[in-house]
């Protein structure tokens, strides 16, 4: 039976208590959680025409647009995702860290995934 005798609030939060060795101040860990990136898709390109309509013909020599076009020519969809650090915690983590080190589902390729501001 769990009994919570302290740290009780009316908000949807919780507190944790941990112990660590005196001489080691490192509390860094890795937490893996499932994230459905489709929740952050704001635009999907399936044809070259859609890319041209969005970026304009003047951007066709842009390396990023060239990479998008290559993927579409391979018969793949290209998704643009948008995250804000003013939304949920997952979005904040994605904004700060990007997608470069995220384990992606098989067949999913990160074309631009750098984090930071």
C-alpha positions as CSV (number, residue, x, y, z in Angstrom):
1,X,0.0,0.0,0.0
2,X,1.4,3.4,-1.0
3,X,1.0,6.2,1.6
4,X,1.9,9.7,0.8
5,X,2.4,11.7,4.0
6,X,4.1,14.8,2.6
7,X,4.5,16.9,-0.5
8,X,0.8,16.7,-1.3
9,X,-0.5,19.5,-3.5
10,X,-3.7,20.0,-5.5
11,X,-1.7,20.3,-8.8
12,X,-0.8,17.5,-11.1
13,X,2.8,17.1,-9.9
14,X,4.8,14.7,-7.8
15,X,8.0,14.8,-5.8
16,X,10.7,12.2,-5.6
17,X,13.3,11.4,-2.9
18,X,16.6,9.9,-3.9
19,X,19.9,9.2,-2.1
20,X,23.4,9.6,-3.6
21,X,27.0,9.1,-2.3
22,X,28.4,12.2,-0.5
23,X,31.4,12.6,-2.8
24,X,29.6,12.2,-6.1
25,X,27.3,15.0,-7.2
26,X,26.4,13.4,-10.6
27,X,22.6,12.8,-10.8
28,X,22.5,12.8,-14.6
29,X,20.5,9.9,-16.1
30,X,18.7,9.0,-19.3
31,X,15.0,8.6,-19.5
32,X,13.4,7.0,-22.5
33,X,9.8,7.6,-23.2
34,X,7.7,6.8,-26.3
35,X,6.8,9.9,-28.4
36,X,4.5,9.9,-31.3
37,X,6.1,12.5,-33.6
38,X,3.0,12.6,-35.8
39,X,1.6,14.8,-33.1
40,X,4.1,17.5,-34.1
41,X,3.7,17.2,-37.9
42,X,2.6,20.6,-39.4
43,X,3.1,19.9,-43.1
44,X,3.7,16.8,-45.2
45,X,5.1,16.8,-48.7
46,X,4.3,14.0,-51.1
47,X,5.0,15.6,-54.4
48,X,7.7,17.9,-55.9
49,X,4.9,20.4,-56.7
50,X,4.0,20.7,-53.0
51,X,7.7,21.5,-52.2
52,X,7.9,24.1,-54.9
53,X,4.6,25.7,-53.8
54,X,5.9,25.9,-50.2
55,X,9.5,27.0,-50.8
56,X,9.3,28.7,-54.2
57,X,11.3,28.0,-57.3
58,X,14.1,30.3,-56.1
59,X,14.9,27.8,-53.3
60,X,15.4,24.7,-55.5
61,X,19.2,25.0,-55.2
62,X,18.9,25.2,-51.4
63,X,20.6,22.0,-50.0
64,X,17.7,21.3,-47.6
65,X,15.2,21.6,-50.5
66,X,17.4,19.4,-52.7
67,X,17.4,16.7,-50.0
68,X,13.6,16.9,-49.6
69,X,13.2,16.5,-53.4
70,X,15.6,13.5,-53.4
71,X,13.5,11.8,-50.8
72,X,10.2,12.5,-52.6
73,X,11.7,11.1,-55.9
74,X,12.5,7.9,-53.9
75,X,8.7,7.6,-53.2
76,X,8.9,8.8,-49.6
77,X,6.9,11.4,-47.7
78,X,8.7,14.3,-46.0
79,X,7.2,15.7,-42.8
80,X,7.9,19.0,-41.2
81,X,7.5,19.0,-37.4
82,X,7.1,22.0,-35.2
83,X,7.8,22.1,-31.5
84,X,7.7,24.9,-29.0
85,X,9.4,25.1,-25.6
86,X,6.2,26.8,-24.3
87,X,4.1,23.7,-24.7
88,X,4.5,20.3,-23.1
89,X,7.7,18.8,-21.6
90,X,8.3,16.6,-24.6
91,X,8.3,19.6,-26.9
92,X,10.8,21.4,-24.7
93,X,13.1,18.4,-24.7
94,X,12.9,18.2,-28.5
95,X,13.5,21.9,-28.9
96,X,16.6,21.8,-26.7
97,X,18.1,18.5,-27.9
98,X,16.7,18.0,-31.4
99,X,16.3,14.6,-33.1
100,X,19.9,13.8,-34.0
101,X,20.4,11.3,-31.1
102,X,16.8,10.0,-31.0
103,X,16.3,6.4,-31.9
104,X,13.9,6.6,-34.9
105,X,11.6,3.9,-36.2
106,X,13.0,1.7,-38.9
107,X,13.0,3.5,-42.2
108,X,12.6,7.0,-40.8
109,X,15.5,9.3,-41.7
110,X,16.2,12.6,-40.0
111,X,16.9,15.3,-42.7
112,X,17.2,18.2,-40.3
113,X,17.1,17.4,-36.6
114,X,19.4,19.8,-34.7
115,X,18.2,21.2,-31.5
116,X,19.1,24.4,-29.7
117,X,17.8,27.9,-30.2
